[in-house]
Each structure stands twice: as C-alpha cells, then as structure tokens.
Amino acid sequence: MRTAWRYGLLYLLALLLVFAAGHRNQVERAHLRALEAQLARLEAREEALRQEGWRRTQPHRVLEWAKAHGFVPMSQGRWSP
C-alpha cells in the first residue's frame, strides 16, 4: 500500500511539473507574440520616418525651404542690405 501511495505522489508531482512547464511555455509564447507585434509596429514607424526624411531632403524641397526662410542659393549669392 505504501508503494502505491509513493507512485501516486510521484505521478501527481510529474503531472504538476508538466502542467507548470506547459503554462510557462504559453505565457512566454504570448509575451513573444506581443514583442513581435511591437517590433513590427516599430519597424513600420522607422520605415515611415525614413521615407519622410528622404522626402524632406530632396533638393527641390530643401531649396523651397531655404527660399521661404530667406536663404539664397550659392549660385545666386549676393550682398543683401
């Protein structure tokens, strides 16, 4: 009878261990999915910022900005009063 109790307790301990390992795996997988979603959002934002930076540094955009702020191109440089 004692042997049956021992094996029963060992079996319950093994079940508990398997349950704990499975639960931890599920929690880690959910956390990994959240991190992957956040990484995808950050990569999309990075690409959008890169595209915006590229658009803003095109030569004609820089020239428009410079003229709007009172700068003149070096080829048309002149003394201003």
N, C-alpha and C positions, 0 to 999 in steps of 0.2 A: 504494500500500500504506500509506503514512503517513496518508493521508486516512482510510482505513478504521479504522486504529488510533485516530485522533483522534475520529472519530464513535463508535467503540466505547466509548472512555473517557468521552466526553460522555454517551452513553446510560447507562452504568453510574453515572455521577455523578448523572444525573437520577433513575434508579431508587433510588439511595441517599437522595436528597433526599425523594422521595415516601415511601419506607419510614420515614424519620425523622419526617416530618410526620404520617404515619398513626399511628405509635407514640406520639408525643407527644399526639395527639388522644385515643387510647384511654386513656392514663394520666390525662389531665385529666378525661375523662368519668367514669372510675372514681372519681377524687377528688371530683368534683361529686356523684356519687350518694351517696358516703359523707357528704358535708356536708349534702345534702338529708335523708338519714336521721337525722342528728344533729339537724338543725333541727326535724324532725317530732317527735323524742323530746322536745326542749326545749319545743316548743310544747304538747305534751300534758302535760308536767310543770307548765308555767306555768298551764295551764287547771285542772289538779287543785289546785294551790296557791291559785288564785283562788277556786275553789269551796269549798275548806276554809276560807279566810279569810272568805268570805261566811257559811258555816255558823256559824263561831265568833263572828261579830259580830251575830248575830240577837239582838234584845232579850231574849228569854227565856233564851237561853244566857248572855248577859252577866249577867243577874240571878241565875241559878243559880250562876255562878262567884263573883259578889260575895257572895252569902249564904254560900257554902261557905268563903270567906276572911274572914268576919266583918264585911263591909260591910253597911250597911242602905240602902235607897232613901231619897232625899232627902225623899220624901213621908212617910216613917215615921221621919225623923231624930229622934233622942233622945240625951240625955246618957247615956253608959254609965259605970258606976263604975270 
